[in-house]
């Protein structure tokens, strides 16, 4: 080969521009009588590179003669060391022979549409340059310059030129836009001074004859703008092969990369949410192959860790043979959905390895293309095992209810609202005075007292259908004019959303209504509180946090800032250790490490104490990617408290029922004893020959028994008055020394009769206080009487008071049988009389200490006991010196 002068002078510059835009080695050849002369741009000037290029040009020269338009050669034996070559025979001729434009590239994907368009424009330009240079020399420069100026100015990418001394000599408007800097500051900018040195190798490479290439982020020195770019540079050579300058092409990839990143983020978030849901989600294609499945369905069907994607149910039977029947049912229900061409709902049963089973409520929705052909089927399922078990337990409970009802003392009823028929179980004969129980609601409501009839009738007809529970009391008018009181309860049971029946009970509470009135109010209040708590739990929103692997919160979601432990500016982009308690921060780090390790889900609870209040929170942590973990936090404080309250209420109800029964048994005994005395000795008085002395003794016994009976009645009456707030205080200035002395005189005879030493312990100086002296005397009477009951002959009883700052502390000591520590609390409860082991029943209603406690608390004081079994007892109560009304 040899150099010739048969090329237009602007051709080399044109090749340089095409090289920059297409990232190719561009060659323009002239063939004369088998001899090929060429110029090129984009290849280095090293001997090895020039030799390889020359071989590629020679090997491809014999192909494509007579072809008008572009043709490509991809044979590695022809275009080596390049991947592909693109060639076009030019229509013009130089003075030396035929012309051909050749482009060689190492890009396996070839050229883009935009680059191919530029190639065609360049072909036309070079053809015109040949025509102008050889046949119209006077018009060469202006025509080519105008065409390339338009190409340069309106290019969609940034194009710039710089000298071998690295100073920018020219650029288009897009280059200015990409860098975001003033054009005046870009012109003659020394590229040696740029602060972002990452692109410098690509800038310098063309100066040694090669091409520069850079892709990544770049921060502009002039504007501070940070962009993601692709930069390609190539040397510009003259006819002698000397580097006269460099051309660079810059493409701004920022928007494209941001869009791709956002799309990836959105896809990842969707995948995390689908995997975090406890429901099962699956998608199958038209052939029934599993295309997508979340973690819940993988665990349920034992597919986790197995190659199940793009497999049909037939293949899954082989993967999990123990679920073959389940997969068969799945396939059948899929076919049903395709045939109906609409969503269907089916119930599927999946056996578990431990012998249990899961019942799944499944919705299968077929999806079709616009032309009606099958696309796929979407499957959503929810675990309804707990609901099914609850329904089964309800059926069993109803059966047990019927068995128990026939042996119960209460009246148990069942009403069918559709037929208006009422069925009765148990002792239904004592409803009102009807000889036969009512058979319809209409007959039943007629028996109810007019004061309560409308209320009961309204509830049955209007509020039962609203799923409200019936808890009420009503009166029944008897034929003799009397009334009976009943406590009623009932619930309406629904089946598939429709009322099925009402079941409930009636209890005759006529004799005990006054005693349990306060208990009824407490139960109703507890039910109201439960309803309020349940309502609050239903509207409390969950919190969502996103952590990185180091425990730094990167994002969050909350419906209200009031639900957050601290404000967002305190925790965003901060480690959890900086604002949360140490134990919770440590637990969070452990769970993050665990989730990253197994890429699954971790559920745990923790407590936070704030302003003296402790909250309980349930956290569900799920894996997003290697540096993001999402946590869903729910406040379960109320739920946990409700569980405790229900257990406590049940225990308290059982305890109250036991104490009430014990009290009624004890009260019957206490009333029977004086009544027997009264009746027995009254019968003796009928004997007219009774000795006068015996008659007097009999009368004394009757009087004493009557007083004992009156004391019992007074105790019960005072309990009722204390419960209903009918006891009032009458404070006055009282000489406490005199009060204690008078009490001592009152108990002197009893102390002498029982051979017990009675001791008073009071200050030497006279002490007065503004208190209710009558209430204090009553409390002392109860405590001293109890001391006499349990103190043996020869024992000691000491009582009195002492000053304690602004309070007076009263006390009663005895050396009787004592009280075990475990009984210290219950002896002050209503009906809480304790029978000591090894001691005889000393009598009494068991209300004395309860009354004393209520009176002390009414006066703003407190009462307590200090005692051990077998070592006597000491009772104390303290009151303020000056009582406020």
Secondary structure as UniProt FT lines:
FT   TURN            9..10
FT   HELIX           11..22
FT   STRAND          25..32
FT   TURN            33..34
FT   STRAND          35..41
FT   HELIX           47..60
FT   TURN            61..62
FT   TURN            65..66
FT   STRAND          70..73
FT   HELIX           76..79
FT   TURN            80..81
FT   STRAND          84..93
FT   STRAND          98..105
FT   TURN            108..109
FT   HELIX           113..135
FT   HELIX           137..139
FT   HELIX           140..153
FT   STRAND          158..162
FT   TURN            164..165
FT   STRAND          167..171
FT   HELIX           173..179
FT   HELIX           183..186
FT   TURN            187..188
FT   HELIX           191..193
FT   HELIX           197..199
FT   HELIX           200..205
FT   HELIX           206..208
FT   STRAND          212..219
FT   TURN            221..223
FT   STRAND          226..237
FT   TURN            239..240
FT   STRAND          243..252
FT   HELIX           254..276
FT   STRAND          280..285
FT   TURN            286..287
FT   STRAND          290..293
FT   HELIX           295..300
FT   TURN            301..302
FT   TURN            304..305
FT   TURN            309..310
FT   HELIX           313..319
FT   HELIX           321..323
FT   HELIX           324..340
FT   STRAND          344..351
FT   TURN            353..354
FT   STRAND          357..368
FT   TURN            370..371
FT   STRAND          374..383
FT   HELIX           385..405
FT   TURN            406..407
FT   STRAND          411..416
FT   TURN            417..420
FT   STRAND          421..426
FT   HELIX           428..430
FT   TURN            432..433
FT   HELIX           441..446
FT   HELIX           450..458
FT   HELIX           459..463
FT   HELIX           464..466
FT   STRAND          470..477
FT   TURN            479..480
FT   STRAND          483..495
FT   TURN            496..497
FT   STRAND          498..508
FT   TURN            510..512
FT   HELIX           513..539
FT   STRAND          543..547
FT   TURN            549..550
FT   STRAND          552..557
FT   HELIX           561..563
FT   HELIX           568..571
FT   HELIX           576..578
FT   HELIX           582..598
FT   STRAND          601..610
FT   TURN            611..612
FT   STRAND          613..625
FT   TURN            626..627
FT   STRAND          628..635
FT   HELIX           637..685
FT   TURN            688..689
FT   HELIX           692..724
FT   STRAND          732..735
FT   HELIX           736..753
FT   TURN            754..755
FT   STRAND          757..761
FT   STRAND          768..771
FT   HELIX           773..789
FT   TURN            793..794
FT   STRAND          796..804
FT   TURN            805..806
FT   STRAND          807..814
FT   HELIX           821..823
FT   TURN            824..825
FT   HELIX           826..828
FT   TURN            830..831
FT   TURN            837..838
FT   HELIX           848..858
FT   TURN            859..860
FT   STRAND          862..867
FT   TURN            869..870
FT   STRAND          873..880
//
